[in-house]
Amino acid sequence: MLLKVWKIKPGRAKSVEDDIMTLEEVAAYLRLKPQTIYTWAQEKKIPAAKLGKEWRFKKSIIDEWFVRHIDEKFSDVVNAWKEKQEKWGNCEDIKKK
């Protein structure tokens, strides 16, 4: 098998295969049961590709889907968190001086 490598930073490389996840890996990553991920994939509730009999997921797309999913349902909580992060970020700058 030929392995492609993407250059990210000097001295660091990421394999194409690192970004592709199995159903079980996505379930572990999201801390859900594999059956839940399987059902969501079949119902097109989570971005996935069925290759033969197997489901595959792209980690970067799962990350984006997760962020958008949270943003849609909990925009008030996310906005409050972002404001708090900005406020605390400024405090960290003051502490460093």
N, CA, C and O atoms as CSV, one atom per row, in Angstrom:
chain,resi,resn,atom,element,x,y,z
A,1,MET,N,N,0.842,-1.180,0.000
A,1,MET,CA,C,0.000,0.000,0.000
A,1,MET,C,C,0.884,1.239,0.000
A,1,MET,O,O,1.827,1.334,0.786
A,2,LEU,N,N,0.583,2.184,-0.875
A,2,LEU,CA,C,1.312,3.430,-0.968
A,2,LEU,C,C,0.734,4.416,0.032
A,2,LEU,O,O,-0.483,4.596,0.073
A,3,LEU,N,N,1.565,5.057,0.834
A,3,LEU,CA,C,1.116,5.982,1.865
A,3,LEU,C,C,1.463,7.404,1.457
A,3,LEU,O,O,2.634,7.735,1.266
A,4,LYS,N,N,0.445,8.244,1.323
A,4,LYS,CA,C,0.660,9.645,1.006
A,4,LYS,C,C,0.956,10.393,2.294
A,4,LYS,O,O,0.455,10.033,3.359
A,5,VAL,N,N,1.762,11.422,2.194
A,5,VAL,CA,C,2.075,12.237,3.364
A,5,VAL,C,C,1.892,13.700,2.995
A,5,VAL,O,O,2.353,14.143,1.943
A,6,TRP,N,N,1.211,14.457,3.868
A,6,TRP,CA,C,1.057,15.891,3.690
A,6,TRP,C,C,2.030,16.580,4.611
A,6,TRP,O,O,2.163,16.194,5.772
A,7,LYS,N,N,2.701,17.575,4.127
A,7,LYS,CA,C,3.587,18.370,4.980
A,7,LYS,C,C,2.735,19.410,5.697
A,7,LYS,O,O,1.963,20.132,5.065
A,8,ILE,N,N,2.874,19.483,6.997
A,8,ILE,CA,C,2.149,20.468,7.791
A,8,ILE,C,C,3.117,21.547,8.267
A,8,ILE,O,O,2.935,22.726,7.963
A,9,LYS,N,N,4.127,21.154,8.998
A,9,LYS,CA,C,5.162,22.054,9.483
A,9,LYS,C,C,6.484,21.336,9.274
A,9,LYS,O,O,6.526,20.108,9.195
A,10,PRO,N,N,7.552,22.093,9.187
A,10,PRO,CA,C,8.847,21.425,9.056
A,10,PRO,C,C,9.047,20.429,10.200
A,10,PRO,O,O,8.850,20.756,11.371
A,11,GLY,N,N,9.437,19.228,9.839
A,11,GLY,CA,C,9.683,18.209,10.858
A,11,GLY,C,C,8.443,17.437,11.268
A,11,GLY,O,O,8.549,16.445,11.989
A,12,ARG,N,N,7.258,17.871,10.821
A,12,ARG,CA,C,6.025,17.163,11.173
A,12,ARG,C,C,5.260,16.838,9.899
A,12,ARG,O,O,5.154,17.676,9.004
A,13,ALA,N,N,4.735,15.643,9.817
A,13,ALA,CA,C,3.939,15.244,8.663
A,13,ALA,C,C,2.710,14.503,9.162
A,13,ALA,O,O,2.734,13.867,10.216
A,14,LYS,N,N,1.656,14.594,8.404
A,14,LYS,CA,C,0.419,13.933,8.783
A,14,LYS,C,C,0.007,12.995,7.664
A,14,LYS,O,O,-0.038,13.392,6.500
A,15,SER,N,N,-0.287,11.783,8.002
A,15,SER,CA,C,-0.715,10.790,7.039
A,15,SER,C,C,-2.158,11.063,6.638
A,15,SER,O,O,-2.964,11.498,7.460
A,16,VAL,N,N,-2.479,10.807,5.383
A,16,VAL,CA,C,-3.852,10.925,4.908
A,16,VAL,C,C,-4.754,10.025,5.745
A,16,VAL,O,O,-5.893,10.381,6.047
A,17,GLU,N,N,-4.237,8.860,6.118
A,17,GLU,CA,C,-5.033,7.894,6.878
A,17,GLU,C,C,-5.356,8.366,8.285
A,17,GLU,O,O,-6.312,7.876,8.886
A,18,ASP,N,N,-4.582,9.313,8.836
A,18,ASP,CA,C,-4.854,9.827,10.176
A,18,ASP,C,C,-6.169,10.588,10.241
A,18,ASP,O,O,-6.785,10.677,11.304
A,19,ASP,N,N,-6.600,11.131,9.118
A,19,ASP,CA,C,-7.818,11.938,9.083
A,19,ASP,C,C,-9.062,11.093,8.807
A,19,ASP,O,O,-10.180,11.575,8.986
A,20,ILE,N,N,-8.891,9.856,8.380
A,20,ILE,CA,C,-10.016,8.973,8.090
A,20,ILE,C,C,-10.266,8.094,9.306
A,20,ILE,O,O,-9.348,7.458,9.825
A,21,MET,N,N,-11.518,8.062,9.756
A,21,MET,CA,C,-11.854,7.329,10.971
A,21,MET,C,C,-12.917,6.272,10.682
A,21,MET,O,O,-13.762,6.444,9.804
A,22,THR,N,N,-12.857,5.191,11.426
A,22,THR,CA,C,-13.890,4.159,11.356
A,22,THR,C,C,-15.057,4.573,12.235
A,22,THR,O,O,-14.971,5.538,12.994
A,23,LEU,N,N,-16.127,3.845,12.123
A,23,LEU,CA,C,-17.308,4.090,12.949
A,23,LEU,C,C,-16.956,3.978,14.437
A,23,LEU,O,O,-17.387,4.801,15.245
A,24,GLU,N,N,-16.188,2.975,14.783
A,24,GLU,CA,C,-15.810,2.756,16.186
A,24,GLU,C,C,-14.927,3.882,16.700
A,24,GLU,O,O,-15.050,4.294,17.853
A,25,GLU,N,N,-14.029,4.387,15.841
A,25,GLU,CA,C,-13.158,5.495,16.241
A,25,GLU,C,C,-13.957,6.778,16.468
A,25,GLU,O,O,-13.691,7.525,17.409
A,26,VAL,N,N,-14.934,7.025,15.601
A,26,VAL,CA,C,-15.782,8.209,15.773
A,26,VAL,C,C,-16.597,8.080,17.061
A,26,VAL,O,O,-16.740,9.046,17.810
A,27,ALA,N,N,-17.119,6.902,17.309
A,27,ALA,CA,C,-17.894,6.681,18.541
A,27,ALA,C,C,-17.026,6.954,19.772
A,27,ALA,O,O,-17.468,7.618,20.710
A,28,ALA,N,N,-15.808,6.450,19.769
A,28,ALA,CA,C,-14.904,6.685,20.896
A,28,ALA,C,C,-14.545,8.164,20.996
A,28,ALA,O,O,-14.504,8.719,22.095
A,29,TYR,N,N,-14.288,8.801,19.867
A,29,TYR,CA,C,-13.920,10.216,19.823
A,29,TYR,C,C,-15.030,11.098,20.389
A,29,TYR,O,O,-14.766,12.035,21.143
A,30,LEU,N,N,-16.276,10.791,20.019
A,30,LEU,CA,C,-17.416,11.576,20.487
A,30,LEU,C,C,-18.009,11.034,21.795
A,30,LEU,O,O,-18.954,11.596,22.349
A,31,ARG,N,N,-17.428,9.928,22.268
A,31,ARG,CA,C,-17.874,9.273,23.512
A,31,ARG,C,C,-19.347,8.868,23.441
A,31,ARG,O,O,-20.148,9.146,24.333
A,32,LEU,N,N,-19.656,8.198,22.332
A,32,LEU,CA,C,-20.990,7.666,22.085
A,32,LEU,C,C,-20.872,6.186,21.765
A,32,LEU,O,O,-19.775,5.672,21.545
A,33,LYS,N,N,-22.003,5.511,21.743
A,33,LYS,CA,C,-22.014,4.098,21.381
A,33,LYS,C,C,-21.902,3.973,19.856
A,33,LYS,O,O,-22.459,4.791,19.125
A,34,PRO,N,N,-21.189,2.958,19.383
A,34,PRO,CA,C,-21.095,2.757,17.928
A,34,PRO,C,C,-22.463,2.656,17.247
A,34,PRO,O,O,-22.624,3.115,16.116
A,35,GLN,N,N,-23.436,2.066,17.917
A,35,GLN,CA,C,-24.775,1.938,17.328
A,35,GLN,C,C,-25.393,3.313,17.059
A,35,GLN,O,O,-26.102,3.488,16.068
A,36,THR,N,N,-25.131,4.283,17.931
A,36,THR,CA,C,-25.644,5.642,17.732
A,36,THR,C,C,-25.029,6.251,16.477
A,36,THR,O,O,-25.740,6.843,15.664
A,37,ILE,N,N,-23.724,6.112,16.313
A,37,ILE,CA,C,-23.043,6.648,15.124
A,37,ILE,C,C,-23.548,5.949,13.875
A,37,ILE,O,O,-23.777,6.593,12.851
A,38,TYR,N,N,-23.723,4.636,13.950
A,38,TYR,CA,C,-24.233,3.861,12.815
A,38,TYR,C,C,-25.613,4.373,12.394
A,38,TYR,O,O,-25.870,4.591,11.210
A,39,THR,N,N,-26.486,4.559,13.368
A,39,THR,CA,C,-27.847,5.042,13.082
A,39,THR,C,C,-27.800,6.435,12.476
A,39,THR,O,O,-28.480,6.705,11.485
A,40,TRP,N,N,-27.006,7.319,13.060
A,40,TRP,CA,C,-26.890,8.682,12.531
A,40,TRP,C,C,-26.346,8.679,11.110
A,40,TRP,O,O,-26.813,9.448,10.270
A,41,ALA,N,N,-25.371,7.828,10.831
A,41,ALA,CA,C,-24.801,7.746,9.481
A,41,ALA,C,C,-25.866,7.294,8.484
A,41,ALA,O,O,-25.990,7.868,7.402
A,42,GLN,N,N,-26.631,6.267,8.848
A,42,GLN,CA,C,-27.690,5.782,7.962
A,42,GLN,C,C,-28.753,6.849,7.717
A,42,GLN,O,O,-29.284,6.967,6.613
A,43,GLU,N,N,-29.056,7.622,8.752
A,43,GLU,CA,C,-30.089,8.661,8.654
A,43,GLU,C,C,-29.524,9.994,8.150
A,43,GLU,O,O,-30.245,10.990,8.093
A,44,LYS,N,N,-28.246,10.016,7.786
A,44,LYS,CA,C,-27.563,11.207,7.280
A,44,LYS,C,C,-27.604,12.358,8.280
A,44,LYS,O,O,-27.732,13.522,7.900
A,45,LYS,N,N,-27.495,12.018,9.562
A,45,LYS,CA,C,-27.446,13.022,10.616
A,45,LYS,C,C,-26.004,13.410,10.947
A,45,LYS,O,O,-25.765,14.399,11.641
A,46,ILE,N,N,-25.054,12.633,10.450
A,46,ILE,CA,C,-23.634,12.898,10.656
A,46,ILE,C,C,-22.938,12.670,9.321
A,46,ILE,O,O,-23.258,11.708,8.623
A,47,PRO,N,N,-21.990,13.531,8.948
A,47,PRO,CA,C,-21.332,13.356,7.647
A,47,PRO,C,C,-20.484,12.085,7.602
A,47,PRO,O,O,-19.580,11.892,8.414
A,48,ALA,N,N,-20.797,11.233,6.638
A,48,ALA,CA,C,-20.125,9.936,6.527
A,48,ALA,C,C,-20.168,9.456,5.087
A,48,ALA,O,O,-20.977,9.916,4.282
A,49,ALA,N,N,-19.277,8.520,4.782
A,49,ALA,CA,C,-19.258,7.888,3.465
A,49,ALA,C,C,-19.296,6.385,3.675
A,49,ALA,O,O,-18.542,5.847,4.486
A,50,LYS,N,N,-20.169,5.709,2.949
A,50,LYS,CA,C,-20.236,4.252,3.030
A,50,LYS,C,C,-19.408,3.681,1.886
A,50,LYS,O,O,-19.715,3.887,0.712
A,51,LEU,N,N,-18.361,2.967,2.248
A,51,LEU,CA,C,-17.478,2.341,1.268
A,51,LEU,C,C,-17.683,0.839,1.360
A,51,LEU,O,O,-17.179,0.181,2.270
A,52,GLY,N,N,-18.428,0.314,0.407
A,52,GLY,CA,C,-18.802,-1.097,0.484
A,52,GLY,C,C,-19.764,-1.281,1.650
A,52,GLY,O,O,-20.849,-0.701,1.668
A,53,LYS,N,N,-19.362,-2.086,2.615
A,53,LYS,CA,C,-20.197,-2.326,3.800
A,53,LYS,C,C,-19.743,-1.497,4.998
A,53,LYS,O,O,-20.353,-1.560,6.066
A,54,GLU,N,N,-18.681,-0.726,4.824
A,54,GLU,CA,C,-18.078,0.005,5.945
A,54,GLU,C,C,-18.339,1.502,5.868
A,54,GLU,O,O,-18.330,2.084,4.783
A,55,TRP,N,N,-18.572,2.124,7.017
A,55,TRP,CA,C,-18.708,3.567,7.111
A,55,TRP,C,C,-17.350,4.177,7.420
A,55,TRP,O,O,-16.584,3.639,8.220
A,56,ARG,N,N,-17.056,5.310,6.776
A,56,ARG,CA,C,-15.829,6.045,7.044
A,56,ARG,C,C,-16.173,7.515,7.260
A,56,ARG,O,O,-17.129,8.041,6.689
A,57,PHE,N,N,-15.372,8.160,8.096
A,57,PHE,CA,C,-15.608,9.540,8.490
A,57,PHE,C,C,-14.300,10.314,8.388
A,57,PHE,O,O,-13.229,9.764,8.646
A,58,LYS,N,N,-14.382,11.569,8.018
A,58,LYS,CA,C,-13.204,12.431,7.953
A,58,LYS,C,C,-13.183,13.262,9.234
A,58,LYS,O,O,-14.126,14.004,9.510
A,59,LYS,N,N,-12.112,13.142,10.015
A,59,LYS,CA,C,-12.042,13.776,11.330
A,59,LYS,C,C,-12.258,15.278,11.252
A,59,LYS,O,O,-12.995,15.834,12.067
A,60,SER,N,N,-11.637,15.941,10.294
A,60,SER,CA,C,-11.788,17.393,10.189
A,60,SER,C,C,-13.240,17.793,9.920
A,60,SER,O,O,-13.693,18.835,10.394
A,61,ILE,N,N,-13.969,16.972,9.165
A,61,ILE,CA,C,-15.379,17.260,8.896
A,61,ILE,C,C,-16.220,16.976,10.140
A,61,ILE,O,O,-17.157,17.718,10.434
A,62,ILE,N,N,-15.897,15.921,10.863
A,62,ILE,CA,C,-16.606,15.617,12.115
A,62,ILE,C,C,-16.409,16.761,13.109
A,62,ILE,O,O,-17.355,17.172,13.781
A,63,ASP,N,N,-15.176,17.277,13.200
A,63,ASP,CA,C,-14.910,18.407,14.098
A,63,ASP,C,C,-15.760,19.617,13.729
A,63,ASP,O,O,-16.357,20.252,14.599
A,64,GLU,N,N,-15.813,19.932,12.450
A,64,GLU,CA,C,-16.607,21.079,11.982
A,64,GLU,C,C,-18.095,20.839,12.225
A,64,GLU,O,O,-18.801,21.746,12.666
A,65,TRP,N,N,-18.578,19.632,11.944
A,65,TRP,CA,C,-19.979,19.279,12.183
A,65,TRP,C,C,-20.317,19.452,13.659
A,65,TRP,O,O,-21.372,19.988,13.996
A,66,PHE,N,N,-19.440,19.007,14.526
A,66,PHE,CA,C,-19.664,19.109,15.965
A,66,PHE,C,C,-19.777,20.571,16.401
A,66,PHE,O,O,-20.683,20.931,17.152
A,67,VAL,N,N,-18.853,21.409,15.926
A,67,VAL,CA,C,-18.882,22.828,16.287
A,67,VAL,C,C,-20.167,23.482,15.789
A,67,VAL,O,O,-20.813,24.222,16.532
A,68,ARG,N,N,-20.539,23.218,14.554
A,68,ARG,CA,C,-21.772,23.803,14.008
A,68,ARG,C,C,-22.999,23.297,14.747
A,68,ARG,O,O,-23.941,24.051,14.990
A,69,HIS,N,N,-22.987,22.021,15.101
A,69,HIS,CA,C,-24.119,21.430,15.817
A,69,HIS,C,C,-24.305,22.123,17.168
A,69,HIS,O,O,-25.430,22.433,17.562
A,70,ILE,N,N,-23.222,22.359,17.860
A,70,ILE,CA,C,-23.289,23.053,19.153
A,70,ILE,C,C,-23.705,24.500,18.947
A,70,ILE,O,O,-24.565,25.008,19.666
A,71,ASP,N,N,-23.099,25.170,17.965
A,71,ASP,CA,C,-23.411,26.572,17.713
A,71,ASP,C,C,-24.895,26.781,17.423
A,71,ASP,O,O,-25.482,27.755,17.894
A,72,GLU,N,N,-25.510,25.879,16.652
A,72,GLU,CA,C,-26.919,26.008,16.301
A,72,GLU,C,C,-27.830,25.866,17.513
A,72,GLU,O,O,-28.758,26.656,17.683
A,73,LYS,N,N,-27.580,24.882,18.345
A,73,LYS,CA,C,-28.481,24.583,19.452
A,73,LYS,C,C,-28.201,25.388,20.711
A,73,LYS,O,O,-29.089,25.602,21.535
A,74,PHE,N,N,-26.955,25.833,20.851
A,74,PHE,CA,C,-26.572,26.495,22.088
A,74,PHE,C,C,-25.840,27.803,21.821
A,74,PHE,O,O,-24.843,28.110,22.474
A,75,SER,N,N,-26.340,28.569,20.860
A,75,SER,CA,C,-25.639,29.792,20.463
A,75,SER,C,C,-25.471,30.757,21.630
A,75,SER,O,O,-24.443,31.428,21.722
A,76,ASP,N,N,-26.455,30.845,22.525
A,76,ASP,CA,C,-26.330,31.750,23.662
A,76,ASP,C,C,-25.206,31.303,24.602
A,76,ASP,O,O,-24.457,32.137,25.111
A,77,VAL,N,N,-25.088,30.013,24.829
A,77,VAL,CA,C,-24.031,29.476,25.692
A,77,VAL,C,C,-22.668,29.662,25.030
A,77,VAL,O,O,-21.704,30.056,25.687
A,78,VAL,N,N,-22.588,29.379,23.734
A,78,VAL,CA,C,-21.325,29.514,23.000
A,78,VAL,C,C,-20.871,30.971,23.000
A,78,VAL,O,O,-19.691,31.251,23.210
A,79,ASN,N,N,-21.802,31.903,22.765
A,79,ASN,CA,C,-21.445,33.324,22.752
A,79,ASN,C,C,-20.959,33.775,24.125
A,79,ASN,O,O,-19.990,34.530,24.215
A,80,ALA,N,N,-21.608,33.330,25.185
A,80,ALA,CA,C,-21.169,33.673,26.540
A,80,ALA,C,C,-19.779,33.119,26.806
A,80,ALA,O,O,-18.944,33.794,27.408
A,81,TRP,N,N,-19.523,31.880,26.356
A,81,TRP,CA,C,-18.204,31.265,26.532
A,81,TRP,C,C,-17.141,32.056,25.783
A,81,TRP,O,O,-16.055,32.295,26.310
A,82,LYS,N,N,-17.454,32.468,24.536
A,82,LYS,CA,C,-16.497,33.229,23.735
A,82,LYS,C,C,-16.181,34.569,24.400
A,82,LYS,O,O,-15.025,34.992,24.434
A,83,GLU,N,N,-17.210,35.233,24.928
A,83,GLU,CA,C,-16.988,36.503,25.618
A,83,GLU,C,C,-16.101,36.307,26.840
A,83,GLU,O,O,-15.209,37.112,27.107
A,84,LYS,N,N,-16.352,35.245,27.569
A,84,LYS,CA,C,-15.555,34.955,28.758
A,84,LYS,C,C,-14.108,34.675,28.374
A,84,LYS,O,O,-13.187,35.121,29.058
A,85,GLN,N,N,-13.902,33.934,27.275
A,85,GLN,CA,C,-12.557,33.632,26.805
A,85,GLN,C,C,-11.811,34.911,26.414
A,85,GLN,O,O,-10.626,35.063,26.709
A,86,GLU,N,N,-12.517,35.825,25.749
A,86,GLU,CA,C,-11.899,37.093,25.354
A,86,GLU,C,C,-11.509,37.893,26.590
A,86,GLU,O,O,-10.425,38.475,26.647
A,87,LYS,N,N,-12.394,37.917,27.572
A,87,LYS,CA,C,-12.133,38.654,28.808
A,87,LYS,C,C,-10.933,38.057,29.540
A,87,LYS,O,O,-10.038,38.792,29.956
A,88,TRP,N,N,-10.905,36.754,29.699
A,88,TRP,CA,C,-9.811,36.094,30.400
A,88,TRP,C,C,-8.527,36.164,29.599
A,88,TRP,O,O,-7.436,36.234,30.165
A,89,GLY,N,N,-8.654,36.143,28.291
A,89,GLY,CA,C,-7.469,36.279,27.452
A,89,GLY,C,C,-6.789,37.610,27.694
A,89,GLY,O,O,-5.561,37.683,27.739
A,90,ASN,N,N,-7.590,38.685,27.852
A,90,ASN,CA,C,-7.040,40.004,28.140
A,90,ASN,C,C,-6.375,40.032,29.509
A,90,ASN,O,O,-5.341,40.680,29.676
A,91,CYS,N,N,-6.943,39.346,30.486
A,91,CYS,CA,C,-6.359,39.288,31.823
A,91,CYS,C,C,-5.007,38.589,31.788
A,91,CYS,O,O,-4.088,38.994,32.500
A,92,GLU,N,N,-4.872,37.562,30.985
A,92,GLU,CA,C,-3.605,36.846,30.859
A,92,GLU,C,C,-2.536,37.779,30.308
A,92,GLU,O,O,-1.383,37.731,30.736
A,93,ASP,N,N,-2.923,38.638,29.347
A,93,ASP,CA,C,-1.969,39.585,28.778
A,93,ASP,C,C,-1.474,40.553,29.842
A,93,ASP,O,O,-0.295,40.907,29.866
A,94,ILE,N,N,-2.369,40.977,30.716
A,94,ILE,CA,C,-2.019,41.915,31.785
A,94,ILE,C,C,-1.068,41.234,32.769
A,94,ILE,O,O,-0.101,41.852,33.213
A,95,LYS,N,N,-1.330,39.958,33.121
A,95,LYS,CA,C,-0.489,39.231,34.065
A,95,LYS,C,C,0.932,39.078,33.547
A,95,LYS,O,O,1.886,39.104,34.325
A,96,LYS,N,N,1.076,38.917,32.240
A,96,LYS,CA,C,2.391,38.698,31.638
A,96,LYS,C,C,3.268,39.954,31.704
A,96,LYS,O,O,4.495,39.860,31.743
A,97,LYS,N,N,2.628,41.128,31.716
A,97,LYS,CA,C,3.384,42.393,31.693
A,97,LYS,C,C,4.002,42.709,32.992
A,97,LYS,O,O,4.667,43.737,33.125
